[in-house]
Amino acid sequence: MLIRKLRLQRGWSQEHLAQLTGLNTRTIQRVERGKPPSLETLNSLAAVFEIELNQLQEGITMDTESRVDLTEQKAIEHVQGIKGFYTHLTIYVGVLFIFLIINLFDSPAEFWVHLPAMGWGTGILIHGLCVFETFNLLGPDWEKRQIEKRLGRKL
């Protein structure tokens, strides 16, 4: 993005920049699309644009970091939520198995494992419904309405 911006500020085409730098036009295209350039490529571009190499590297790094857009960030958060749910479910099964063993050896006549299983199981169920967006009472639409309400805007 930075290379493209610098190129367009000078009114150069990709072909013209390639001629000035001695690089291939495809290399210029790749760099403008976000592919990390080699040090040799960076040196050539910095010389043509008459800027320091570290300024160019910092600009390219910032461009790369800003490419993670909002939808990608939401997808990452959703996958992390699913992972959290499966971790929670695995711990639940493991702990209940330990409780069952304790119950069977300690007091087999009195079956008490169902009590924590039902309580914690309800929490697991709610967690799953929220993560998989089956039942999302306080979801993105609610958040949007609340933000608009606080800003005094009408939907």
Backbone hydrogen bonds in HBPLUS format (Angstrom, degrees):
<---DONOR---> <-ACCEPTOR-->    atom                        ^
c    i                          cat <-CA-CA->   ^        H-A-AA   ^      H-
h    n   atom  resd res      DA  || num        DHA   H-A  angle D-A-AA Bond
n    s   type  num  typ     dist DA aas  dist angle  dist       angle   num
A0005-LYS N   A0001-MET O   2.87 MM   4  6.08 157.0  1.93 147.2 154.0     1
A0006-LEU N   A0002-LEU O   2.87 MM   4  6.11 166.2  1.89 155.8 158.7     2
A0007-ARG N   A0003-ILE O   2.87 MM   4  6.00 158.6  1.91 149.2 155.9     3
A0008-LEU N   A0004-ARG O   2.85 MM   4  6.03 163.7  1.88 152.9 156.9     4
A0009-GLN N   A0005-LYS O   2.94 MM   4  6.09 149.6  2.03 146.8 155.2     5
A0010-ARG N   A0007-ARG O   3.21 MM   3  5.42 133.3  2.44  99.0 110.6     6
A0012-TRP N   A0007-ARG O   3.11 MM   5  5.45 167.4  2.13 153.0 149.3     7
A0011-GLY N   A0008-LEU O   3.01 MM   3  4.72 146.9  2.12  93.9 104.3     8
A0017-LEU N   A0013-SER O   3.01 MM   4  6.29 164.5  2.03 152.0 155.7     9
A0018-ALA N   A0014-GLN O   2.90 MM   4  6.08 152.4  1.98 143.3 151.4    10
A0019-GLN N   A0015-GLU O   2.97 MM   4  6.28 150.7  2.06 145.8 153.2    11
A0020-LEU N   A0016-HIS O   2.95 MM   4  6.27 159.8  1.99 152.0 157.3    12
A0021-THR N   A0017-LEU O   2.96 MM   4  6.11 154.9  2.02 150.6 156.7    13
A0022-GLY N   A0018-ALA O   2.85 MM   4  5.66 132.8  2.07 138.9 150.9    14
A0023-LEU N   A0018-ALA O   3.07 MM   5  4.84 124.0  2.39 136.5 143.6    15
A0027-THR N   A0024-ASN O   3.05 MM   3  5.17 125.4  2.36  98.1 112.0    16
A0028-ILE N   A0024-ASN O   3.25 MM   4  6.71 154.0  2.32 148.5 154.6    17
A0029-GLN N   A0025-THR O   2.98 MM   4  6.31 159.6  2.02 151.5 157.2    18
A0030-ARG N   A0026-ARG O   2.89 MM   4  6.13 158.6  1.94 148.9 154.2    19
A0031-VAL N   A0027-THR O   2.97 MM   4  6.20 162.9  2.00 152.5 156.7    20
A0032-GLU N   A0028-ILE O   2.98 MM   4  6.17 159.5  2.02 150.6 156.4    21
A0033-ARG N   A0029-GLN O   3.04 MM   4  6.25 134.7  2.25 140.9 152.8    22
A0033-ARG N   A0030-ARG O   3.16 MM   3  5.10 129.9  2.43  93.1 106.4    23
A0035-LYS N   A0030-ARG O   3.01 MM   5  5.45 157.7  2.06 153.9 146.9    24
A0034-GLY N   A0031-VAL O   3.09 MM   3  5.22 155.8  2.15 102.7 110.2    25
A0042-LEU N   A0038-SER O   2.95 MM   4  6.26 160.7  1.99 150.5 156.0    26
A0043-ASN N   A0039-LEU O   2.88 MM   4  6.11 157.2  1.93 149.0 154.9    27
A0044-SER N   A0040-GLU O   3.06 MM   4  6.32 159.1  2.10 147.8 152.8    28
A0045-LEU N   A0041-THR O   2.96 MM   4  6.22 164.1  1.99 154.3 158.6    29
A0046-ALA N   A0042-LEU O   2.84 MM   4  5.96 163.1  1.87 153.5 158.4    30
A0047-ALA N   A0043-ASN O   3.03 MM   4  6.14 155.7  2.09 145.0 151.2    31
A0048-VAL N   A0044-SER O   3.11 MM   4  6.34 159.9  2.15 147.6 152.6    32
A0049-PHE N   A0045-LEU O   2.93 MM   4  6.08 164.1  1.96 154.1 158.6    33
A0050-GLU N   A0046-ALA O   2.89 MM   4  5.69 112.7  2.35 133.0 148.1    34
A0051-ILE N   A0046-ALA O   3.07 MM   5  5.21 159.2  2.12 143.2 149.2    35
A0050-GLU N   A0047-ALA O   3.32 MM   3  4.96 145.6  2.45  90.4 100.2    36
A0056-LEU N   A0052-GLU O   3.20 MM   4  6.54 157.5  2.26 150.0 155.8    37
A0057-GLN N   A0053-LEU O   2.92 MM   4  6.22 158.2  1.96 152.5 158.9    38
A0058-GLU N   A0054-ASN O   2.93 MM   4  6.04 161.2  1.96 144.9 149.8    39
A0059-GLY N   A0055-GLN O   2.97 MM   4  6.14 160.0  2.01 146.4 152.1    40
A0060-ILE N   A0056-LEU O   2.99 MM   4  6.19 156.8  2.05 148.2 154.2    41
A0061-THR N   A0057-GLN O   2.90 MM   4  6.09 156.4  1.95 147.8 154.8    42
A0062-MET N   A0058-GLU O   2.91 MM   4  6.13 160.9  1.95 151.2 156.0    43
A0063-ASP N   A0059-GLY O   2.98 MM   4  6.16 152.6  2.05 141.8 149.6    44
A0064-THR N   A0060-ILE O   2.98 MM   4  6.20 157.5  2.03 148.1 153.6    45
A0065-GLU N   A0061-THR O   3.01 MM   4  6.27 158.9  2.05 150.2 155.7    46
A0066-SER N   A0062-MET O   3.03 MM   4  6.17 148.6  2.13 145.4 153.2    47
A0067-ARG N   A0064-THR O   3.30 MM   3  5.41 156.2  2.36 102.0 109.0    48
A0069-ASP N   A0067-ARG O   2.79 MM   2  5.56 103.0  2.39 119.1 102.0    49
A0073-GLN N   A0069-ASP O   2.99 MM   4  6.28 156.8  2.04 151.9 159.1    50
A0074-LYS N   A0070-LEU O   2.90 MM   4  6.16 156.0  1.96 150.4 156.7    51
A0075-ALA N   A0071-THR O   2.94 MM   4  6.15 154.1  2.01 143.4 150.5    52
A0076-ILE N   A0072-GLU O   2.95 MM   4  6.20 156.0  2.01 148.2 154.4    53
A0077-GLU N   A0073-GLN O   2.97 MM   4  6.23 161.0  2.00 148.5 153.5    54
A0078-HIS N   A0074-LYS O   2.87 MM   4  6.09 152.8  1.94 147.0 154.8    55
A0079-VAL N   A0075-ALA O   2.99 MM   4  6.23 162.3  2.02 150.8 154.6    56
A0080-GLN N   A0076-ILE O   2.95 MM   4  6.20 154.6  2.02 148.0 155.6    57
A0081-GLY N   A0077-GLU O   2.90 MM   4  6.14 145.7  2.01 142.2 151.7    58
A0082-ILE N   A0078-HIS O   2.97 MM   4  6.33 153.1  2.04 149.2 156.1    59
A0083-LYS N   A0079-VAL O   2.92 MM   4  6.16 158.7  1.97 147.7 153.8    60
A0084-GLY N   A0080-GLN O   2.89 MM   4  6.10 152.7  1.97 143.2 150.7    61
A0085-PHE N   A0081-GLY O   2.95 MM   4  6.24 149.7  2.04 144.3 152.4    62
A0086-TYR N   A0082-ILE O   3.01 MM   4  6.34 165.3  2.03 155.9 158.1    63
A0087-THR N   A0083-LYS O   2.94 MM   4  6.15 151.0  2.03 146.7 155.3    64
A0088-HIS N   A0084-GLY O   2.93 MM   4  6.10 159.0  1.97 146.0 151.6    65
A0089-LEU N   A0085-PHE O   2.83 MM   4  6.12 157.9  1.88 153.6 160.1    66
A0090-THR N   A0086-TYR O   2.95 MM   4  6.07 155.7  2.01 142.4 148.5    67
A0091-ILE N   A0087-THR O   3.01 MM   4  6.25 161.1  2.04 151.5 156.2    68
A0092-TYR N   A0088-HIS O   2.95 MM   4  6.14 157.6  2.00 146.9 153.6    69
A0093-VAL N   A0089-LEU O   2.99 MM   4  6.27 163.6  2.02 151.9 154.7    70
A0094-GLY N   A0090-THR O   2.97 MM   4  6.15 165.2  2.00 149.6 154.2    71
A0095-VAL N   A0091-ILE O   2.85 MM   4  5.99 169.6  1.86 157.7 160.2    72
A0096-LEU N   A0092-TYR O   2.96 MM   4  6.05 162.8  1.99 149.8 155.2    73
A0097-PHE N   A0093-VAL O   2.96 MM   4  6.09 147.1  2.07 144.0 152.8    74
A0098-ILE N   A0094-GLY O   3.11 MM   4  6.42 156.0  2.16 145.8 151.7    75
A0099-PHE N   A0095-VAL O   2.85 MM   4  6.17 157.6  1.90 150.9 157.7    76
A0100-LEU N   A0096-LEU O   2.85 MM   4  6.02 152.8  1.93 143.8 151.0    77
A0101-ILE N   A0097-PHE O   3.03 MM   4  6.33 158.0  2.08 149.0 154.0    78
A0102-ILE N   A0098-ILE O   2.96 MM   4  6.23 164.0  1.99 151.9 156.4    79
A0103-ASN N   A0099-PHE O   2.77 MM   4  5.97 161.0  1.80 150.7 156.6    80
A0104-LEU N   A0100-LEU O   2.89 MM   4  6.08 160.7  1.92 151.1 155.7    81
A0105-PHE N   A0101-ILE O   3.06 MM   4  6.24 153.7  2.13 149.2 155.7    82
A0106-ASP N   A0102-ILE O   2.74 MM   4  5.65 158.0  1.79 153.9 160.8    83
A0107-SER N   A0103-ASN O   3.05 MM   4  5.47 144.9  2.17 129.2 139.4    84
A0110-GLU N   A0107-SER O   3.19 MM   3  5.58 141.4  2.35 107.8 117.5    85
A0115-LEU N   A0112-TRP O   3.20 MM   3  5.90 152.6  2.28 117.2 123.4    86
A0117-ALA N   A0113-VAL O   3.16 MM   4  6.25 156.6  2.22 151.1 157.9    87
A0118-MET N   A0114-HIS O   2.90 MM   4  5.95 152.9  1.97 142.9 148.0    88
A0119-GLY N   A0115-LEU O   3.13 MM   4  6.34 170.5  2.14 153.7 156.3    89
A0120-TRP N   A0116-PRO O   2.89 MM   4  5.77 162.8  1.92 147.6 152.0    90
A0121-GLY N   A0117-ALA O   2.83 MM   4  5.45 139.7  1.99 127.2 140.1    91
A0122-THR N   A0118-MET O   2.99 MM   4  6.07 143.7  2.13 139.0 145.9    92
A0123-GLY N   A0119-GLY O   3.40 MM   4  6.82 153.0  2.48 140.6 147.0    93
A0124-ILE N   A0120-TRP O   2.94 MM   4  6.31 152.5  2.01 149.0 157.3    94
A0125-LEU N   A0121-GLY O   2.87 MM   4  6.09 156.4  1.93 146.7 152.9    95
A0126-ILE N   A0122-THR O   3.01 MM   4  6.28 164.8  2.03 151.9 155.0    96
A0127-HIS N   A0123-GLY O   2.89 MM   4  6.05 160.6  1.93 147.7 153.8    97
A0128-GLY N   A0124-ILE O   2.88 MM   4  6.10 162.8  1.91 152.4 156.4    98
A0129-LEU N   A0125-LEU O   2.94 MM   4  6.20 159.9  1.99 152.0 157.4    99
A0130-CYS N   A0126-ILE O   3.01 MM   4  6.22 155.8  2.07 150.0 156.0   100
A0131-VAL N   A0127-HIS O   2.94 MM   4  6.14 166.7  1.95 155.0 158.9   101
A0132-PHE N   A0128-GLY O   2.94 MM   4  5.95 169.2  1.95 152.2 155.4   102
A0134-THR N   A0129-LEU O   2.90 MM   5  4.99 140.1  2.07 145.6 154.4   103
A0135-PHE N   A0129-LEU O   3.34 MM   6  5.33 169.1  2.36 119.1 121.9   104
A0133-GLU N   A0130-CYS O   3.19 MM   3  4.91 157.0  2.24  98.7 104.3   105
A0143-GLU N   A0139-GLY O   3.01 MM   4  6.33 161.2  2.05 153.3 159.3   106
A0144-LYS N   A0140-PRO O   2.87 MM   4  6.06 161.6  1.90 149.8 154.4   107
A0145-ARG N   A0141-ASP O   2.98 MM   4  6.21 162.0  2.01 148.9 153.5   108
A0146-GLN N   A0142-TRP O   2.94 MM   4  6.19 159.2  1.98 152.5 158.3   109
A0147-ILE N   A0143-GLU O   2.92 MM   4  6.16 159.1  1.96 154.3 159.7   110
A0148-GLU N   A0144-LYS O   2.94 MM   4  6.13 167.4  1.96 153.5 157.0   111
A0149-LYS N   A0145-ARG O   2.88 MM   4  6.01 151.0  1.96 143.5 152.2   112
A0150-ARG N   A0146-GLN O   2.92 MM   4  6.15 159.5  1.96 148.2 153.0   113
A0151-LEU N   A0147-ILE O   2.96 MM   4  6.18 144.5  2.09 146.1 156.1   114
A0153-ARG N   A0148-GLU O   2.88 MM   5  5.11 153.1  1.95 159.4 156.9   115
A0152-GLY N   A0149-LYS O   3.11 MM   3  5.09 153.3  2.18  99.6 107.7   116
